[in-house]
Amino acid sequence: MNYYLGVDGGGSKTLAVISDATGHIVGLGSSGCGNHQAGAATAETNIRQAVEDALIQAGLTKENITYSLFGLAGADREADFQILRPMIAKLGLERHDIVCDTVIGLRAGTRQPSGVVVICGTGTNCYGINGRGQELQVGGFGYTFGDFGGGSDLAIEAFRSVIRAWEGREEPTRLAQAILEQLGYASEEVMFHHFLDNGLRVPHDIAKLLFQVAEHDEIARGILSRQGRELGIAASAVIRKLGMEQDHFDLVMAGSILTRGESRYVVPFIEAEVRLAAPECQLKMLTQEPVAGALLMAMEKSGHPVEEVIYVQFHNTLSVKAANVI
């Protein structure tokens, strides 16, 4: 029996999954951040731990793995691959490849050979491939280099909106009470000074509060709508540069902000931008963990055909909901 390893190394977690040739999951391991840009040593430790845990659960050794595919956040430029190639090679998996996590997100979300994916998780990214096999990535390098959003930026936007409202520079917002309760402060003033005095960073997880108050809060809805527009603008740039304006393809939407949040506050704004660039594009929410794309690519790169039974198996076991339970 051939076995395949897929790894999704993101900004907040790393997921390693082993399947057999029929798509049956035999091993799974998870750990923390797998993005080397947040610390190469930490990422290497987490990736190794996730892989080893998956192998132990499967009762396999590295020699049993036919092919491994690593989809890693931060695998954007040649400078990144110069760090990642020796890091992954040290794992001792003979046949393997490394791609950006955008690539496995797209593969997990569409069966078509071309398409575009927007990711909004800890950060944001956009990637596309056209019918001629030409690829392009837009974004993935943070606010300074043109991005907006993801959990990190959204949390800061929520936090600063509370400060601005307290100071009178913005209208009052329900985010104030929600953030004060979550972070355990009695008032905006206490929070303001405590953060400044201790050099604290805004926790990423307060981004979820935007969705919790959005129905009754214009400030929160404004932040989320900007997120949608920015993702749509990035996707439109990829579409135009790859000459996909008249093509029929899927735009896959991935990342926890989109797949686990109240996407109705974000997705319509993505769609409004993208429709202007490619009227025949179909928007699809990623319903599987991106690691499914890594497994599919591992099979394909080893020459193993991906048949319907494999898609069915992954749909049943690697859906976002199923993986949350795991």
C-alpha positions as CSV (number, residue, x, y, z in Angstrom):
1,M,0.0,0.0,0.0
2,N,1.2,3.5,-0.9
3,Y,0.9,6.2,1.8
4,Y,0.9,10.0,1.3
5,L,1.7,12.8,3.7
6,G,0.2,16.3,3.5
7,V,1.2,19.1,5.7
8,D,-0.5,22.5,6.1
9,G,1.8,24.8,8.1
10,G,0.0,28.0,8.9
11,G,0.5,31.1,11.0
12,S,-1.4,29.6,14.0
13,K,-1.3,25.8,13.5
14,T,0.4,23.0,11.6
15,L,-1.6,20.0,10.5
16,A,0.0,16.8,9.2
17,V,-2.2,14.1,7.7
18,I,-1.3,10.7,6.2
19,S,-3.7,8.8,3.9
20,D,-3.5,5.6,2.0
21,A,-4.0,5.3,-1.8
22,T,-7.8,5.2,-1.4
23,G,-8.0,8.4,0.6
24,H,-8.5,6.7,4.0
25,I,-6.9,8.8,6.7
26,V,-4.5,6.7,8.8
27,G,-2.6,9.3,10.8
28,L,-3.0,12.9,12.0
29,G,-0.7,15.2,13.9
30,S,-1.1,18.9,14.9
31,S,1.1,21.5,16.5
32,G,1.7,25.3,16.5
33,C,2.8,27.9,14.0
34,G,4.5,26.5,10.9
35,N,5.4,29.8,9.3
36,H,9.2,30.3,9.3
37,Q,8.8,34.0,9.0
38,A,7.5,34.0,12.6
39,G,10.6,32.1,13.7
40,A,12.4,29.4,11.7
41,A,13.4,27.3,14.7
42,T,9.9,27.3,16.1
43,A,8.4,26.5,12.7
44,E,10.8,23.6,12.2
45,T,10.0,22.2,15.6
46,N,6.3,22.4,15.0
47,I,6.4,20.9,11.6
48,R,8.6,18.0,12.8
49,Q,6.3,17.4,15.7
50,A,3.2,17.3,13.6
51,V,4.8,14.9,11.1
52,E,6.1,12.6,13.8
53,D,2.8,12.5,15.6
54,A,1.0,11.6,12.3
55,L,3.5,8.8,11.7
56,I,3.1,7.4,15.2
57,Q,-0.7,7.4,14.9
58,A,-0.5,5.7,11.5
59,G,2.0,3.1,12.8
60,L,4.3,4.0,9.9
61,T,7.9,5.1,9.4
62,K,9.2,7.7,7.0
63,E,10.3,5.0,4.6
64,N,6.6,4.0,4.2
65,I,5.6,7.4,2.8
66,T,5.5,7.4,-1.0
67,Y,5.3,11.2,-1.4
68,S,5.0,14.2,0.9
69,L,3.7,17.6,0.1
70,F,4.3,20.6,2.4
71,G,2.0,23.6,2.0
72,L,3.6,26.3,4.1
73,A,2.6,29.8,4.9
74,G,5.5,32.1,4.1
75,A,6.8,30.0,1.2
76,D,6.5,33.0,-1.0
77,R,10.0,33.9,-2.6
78,E,13.2,32.1,-3.4
79,A,14.7,33.6,-0.2
80,D,12.0,31.7,1.7
81,F,12.7,28.4,-0.1
82,Q,16.4,28.7,0.6
83,I,15.4,28.4,4.3
84,L,12.7,25.8,3.8
85,R,14.4,23.3,1.5
86,P,17.1,22.3,4.0
87,M,14.6,22.5,6.9
88,I,12.2,20.0,5.2
89,A,15.0,17.9,3.9
90,K,16.2,17.3,7.5
91,L,12.9,15.5,8.2
92,G,14.2,12.5,6.1
93,L,11.2,12.2,3.8
94,E,12.9,11.2,0.5
95,R,10.3,12.3,-2.1
96,H,8.7,15.6,-1.2
97,D,7.9,19.1,-2.5
98,I,7.2,22.5,-0.9
99,V,4.6,25.0,-2.1
100,C,2.9,28.0,-0.5
101,D,-0.2,27.3,1.5
102,T,-2.2,29.2,-1.0
103,V,-1.5,26.5,-3.6
104,I,-2.9,23.7,-1.4
105,G,-5.9,25.9,-0.5
106,L,-6.8,26.2,-4.2
107,R,-6.3,22.5,-4.9
108,A,-8.5,21.6,-1.9
109,G,-11.3,23.9,-3.1
110,T,-11.6,23.1,-6.8
111,R,-11.2,20.2,-9.2
112,Q,-10.5,22.5,-12.1
113,P,-6.9,22.9,-13.3
114,S,-7.1,26.7,-13.1
115,G,-8.6,29.0,-10.5
116,V,-7.9,31.7,-7.9
117,V,-7.8,31.5,-4.1
118,V,-8.0,34.2,-1.5
119,I,-6.9,33.3,2.0
120,C,-7.8,35.3,5.1
121,G,-6.5,33.6,8.3
122,T,-3.8,35.0,10.5
123,G,-2.9,37.1,7.5
124,T,-4.1,37.4,3.9
125,N,-2.8,36.1,0.6
126,C,-4.0,35.5,-3.0
127,Y,-2.9,33.1,-5.7
128,G,-4.0,32.0,-9.1
129,I,-3.2,29.8,-12.0
130,N,-4.6,30.1,-15.5
131,G,-5.4,27.6,-18.2
132,R,-1.9,27.9,-19.6
133,G,-0.3,27.0,-16.3
134,Q,0.9,30.5,-15.5
135,E,0.9,31.3,-11.8
136,L,0.8,34.5,-9.8
137,Q,0.7,35.5,-6.1
138,V,-0.5,38.9,-4.9
139,G,0.0,39.7,-1.2
140,G,1.1,37.7,1.7
141,F,3.7,40.1,3.1
142,G,1.8,42.2,5.5
143,Y,0.4,45.7,5.7
144,T,3.6,47.5,4.9
145,F,3.8,45.7,1.5
146,G,0.2,46.3,0.5
147,D,-2.0,43.8,2.4
148,F,-4.8,44.5,4.8
149,G,-6.5,42.1,7.1
150,G,-6.4,38.7,8.5
151,G,-6.8,38.0,12.2
152,S,-3.7,40.2,13.1
153,D,-4.8,43.4,11.3
154,L,-8.5,42.9,12.1
155,A,-7.8,42.6,15.8
156,I,-5.7,45.8,15.7
157,E,-8.5,47.6,13.8
158,A,-11.1,46.5,16.4
159,F,-8.8,47.6,19.3
160,R,-8.0,51.0,17.8
161,S,-11.6,51.6,17.0
162,V,-12.4,51.2,20.7
163,I,-9.6,53.7,21.6
164,R,-10.8,56.2,19.0
165,A,-14.4,56.0,20.2
166,W,-13.2,56.5,23.9
167,E,-11.2,59.6,22.8
168,G,-14.2,60.9,20.8
169,R,-12.6,60.5,17.4
170,E,-15.2,57.9,16.3
171,E,-18.7,57.0,17.1
172,P,-19.4,54.7,20.1
173,T,-19.0,51.0,19.3
174,R,-20.2,47.8,20.8
175,L,-16.7,46.5,20.3
176,A,-15.7,48.4,23.5
177,Q,-17.7,46.3,25.9
178,A,-16.9,43.1,24.0
179,I,-13.1,43.8,24.1
180,L,-13.1,45.0,27.7
181,E,-14.9,41.8,28.8
182,Q,-12.7,39.5,26.9
183,L,-9.4,41.1,28.0
184,G,-10.6,41.7,31.6
185,Y,-10.4,45.5,31.9
186,A,-12.8,47.8,33.8
187,S,-12.5,50.6,31.4
188,E,-11.0,51.9,28.1
189,E,-8.7,54.1,30.1
190,V,-7.3,51.3,32.2
191,M,-6.8,49.2,29.1
192,F,-5.1,52.1,27.2
193,H,-2.5,52.7,29.9
194,H,-1.9,49.0,30.7
195,F,-1.1,48.3,27.1
196,L,1.2,51.3,26.7
197,D,3.0,50.8,30.0
198,N,3.7,47.1,29.3
199,G,4.3,47.2,25.6
200,L,1.5,44.7,25.0
201,R,0.4,43.5,21.6
202,V,-3.3,43.2,20.6
203,P,-4.3,39.5,20.8
204,H,-5.3,38.0,17.5
205,D,-8.4,36.3,18.8
206,I,-10.3,39.6,19.4
207,A,-10.9,39.7,15.7
208,K,-13.7,37.2,16.2
209,L,-15.5,39.9,18.2
210,L,-16.1,41.9,15.0
211,F,-18.4,39.2,13.8
212,Q,-20.1,38.9,17.2
213,V,-21.2,42.6,17.3
214,A,-21.5,43.3,13.5
215,E,-25.2,42.9,13.2
216,H,-25.8,45.9,15.5
217,D,-22.5,47.8,15.0
218,E,-21.6,50.0,12.1
219,I,-18.0,50.3,13.0
220,A,-17.5,46.5,13.0
221,R,-19.4,46.1,9.8
222,G,-17.2,48.8,8.2
223,I,-14.0,47.0,9.2
224,L,-15.3,43.7,7.8
225,S,-16.5,45.2,4.6
226,R,-13.1,46.7,4.0
227,Q,-11.6,43.3,4.5
228,G,-13.9,41.9,1.8
229,R,-13.1,44.7,-0.6
230,E,-9.4,44.2,-0.1
231,L,-9.6,40.5,-0.8
232,G,-11.7,41.2,-3.9
233,I,-9.1,43.7,-5.1
234,A,-6.3,41.2,-4.7
235,A,-8.2,38.5,-6.5
236,S,-9.1,41.0,-9.3
237,A,-5.4,41.9,-9.7
238,V,-4.5,38.2,-10.1
239,I,-7.4,37.6,-12.6
240,R,-6.4,40.6,-14.8
241,K,-2.6,39.9,-14.7
242,L,-3.2,36.2,-15.7
243,G,-5.7,37.2,-18.4
244,M,-8.6,35.2,-16.9
245,E,-11.3,37.9,-17.3
246,Q,-13.3,35.8,-19.8
247,D,-12.6,32.4,-18.2
248,H,-14.9,30.1,-16.2
249,F,-13.2,29.2,-13.0
250,D,-13.7,28.9,-9.2
251,L,-12.6,31.6,-6.8
252,V,-11.9,29.6,-3.6
253,M,-12.2,31.4,-0.3
254,A,-10.1,30.0,2.5
255,G,-8.8,30.8,6.0
256,S,-10.5,30.9,9.4
257,I,-11.9,34.5,9.0
258,L,-13.9,33.4,6.0
259,T,-14.6,29.7,6.7
260,R,-15.4,30.0,10.5
261,G,-16.7,33.5,10.8
262,E,-20.0,35.1,9.7
263,S,-18.8,35.4,6.1
264,R,-22.0,37.4,5.1
265,Y,-20.2,40.5,6.4
266,V,-17.2,39.9,4.1
267,V,-18.1,37.7,1.1
268,P,-20.5,40.1,-0.7
269,F,-17.8,42.7,-0.9
270,I,-15.3,40.2,-2.3
271,E,-17.9,39.2,-4.9
272,A,-18.7,42.8,-5.9
273,E,-15.1,43.4,-6.8
274,V,-14.4,40.1,-8.5
275,R,-17.6,40.3,-10.7
276,L,-16.2,43.4,-12.3
277,A,-13.0,41.6,-13.3
278,A,-14.4,38.1,-14.2
279,P,-18.2,37.9,-14.6
280,E,-18.1,34.1,-15.1
281,C,-16.2,33.3,-12.0
282,Q,-17.9,31.1,-9.4
283,L,-17.2,31.8,-5.7
284,K,-16.7,28.8,-3.5
285,M,-16.1,28.6,0.2
286,L,-13.5,26.1,1.1
287,T,-15.3,23.4,3.1
288,Q,-12.2,21.1,3.5
289,E,-9.1,21.7,5.5
290,P,-6.4,22.9,3.1
291,V,-4.3,19.9,4.0
292,A,-6.6,17.9,1.7
293,G,-5.1,19.8,-1.2
294,A,-1.6,18.8,0.0
295,L,-2.6,15.1,0.0
296,L,-4.2,15.4,-3.5
297,M,-1.0,17.1,-4.8
298,A,1.2,14.4,-3.2
299,M,-0.8,11.7,-5.0
300,E,-0.6,13.5,-8.3
301,K,3.1,14.3,-8.1
302,S,3.8,10.6,-7.5
303,G,1.7,9.6,-10.5
304,H,-1.3,8.2,-8.5
305,P,-4.6,9.1,-10.2
306,V,-7.1,10.9,-8.0
307,E,-10.4,9.1,-8.3
308,E,-13.9,10.0,-7.1
309,V,-13.6,7.7,-4.0
310,I,-10.7,9.8,-2.8
311,Y,-12.6,13.1,-3.0
312,V,-15.5,11.4,-1.1
313,Q,-13.2,10.2,1.6
314,F,-11.6,13.6,2.1
315,H,-15.0,15.3,2.1
316,N,-16.1,13.0,4.9
317,T,-13.0,13.2,7.0
318,L,-11.2,16.4,6.3
319,S,-14.1,18.9,6.2
320,V,-13.5,22.0,8.3
321,K,-16.2,20.7,10.7
322,A,-14.7,17.2,10.9
323,A,-11.2,18.5,11.4
324,N,-12.3,20.8,14.2
325,V,-13.6,17.7,16.0
326,I,-10.3,15.9,15.4
